[in-house]
């Protein structure tokens, strides 16, 4: 069996003098960079720098779109009218595309962040608004095709994107706990984020090699995820991403950007 997986992380999560993610270190390990587009984090200087670093290292650039929520880091529940959300998604993609192209690259995919990501799992209207925003942006891959959308397997977001003719990429999380239904344990609940490096590495290898991930209650969830996310804002994220990549390679898994 040809075993391969994309490794993605959230980058550019800072603002002005404040910086949360170790972008340079993470770019040494990941194959796809979810770059904050200014709505939950990020500013023009940071976006430009991350795009330049990603292009230099051959890392794919993705637009990590969010609700307009700098104070809450995009993790607070918000009710945004569909037309407004679509326009804001398109705006964020367009802003990042400017810096990606200036760096000699391009925006290659879109992934919602935080509360928007989780809302679009179940909310048909918000999922449709995200897809409408991707289409409105007019952005295309280097090959001229529509932008792929990264999301949770079985989500409204991926179903809506597929119906609209956008490529979809199922992803899994190395450092987040899962419920038995395949959704993520909310961050408001205990142990929603996994901090034990050994546990994160083992579940990453199992996911990539065997196509399964274990939920918090012990349920074994089959998954066809083609991309694996390590959160850039977790403690020692860069070291963790490096270990995950090394152990995946040792297990015979090719770590490369999704097709």
Secondary structure, 3 states (H helix, E strand, C coil): CCCEEEEEEEECCEECCEECCCHHHHCCCCCEEEEECCCCCCCHHHHHHHHHHHHHHCCEEEEEECCCCCCCCCCCCCCCCHHHHHHHHHHHHHHHHHHHHHCCCCEEEEEECHHHHHHHHHCHHHHHHHHHHHHHHCCECCCCCECEEEEECCCHHHHHHHHCCCCEEEEEECCECECCCCCECCCCCCCCECCCHHHHHHHHHHHHHHCEEECCCCCEEECCCCEEEECCCCCCHHHHHHHHHHHHHHCCCEECCCC
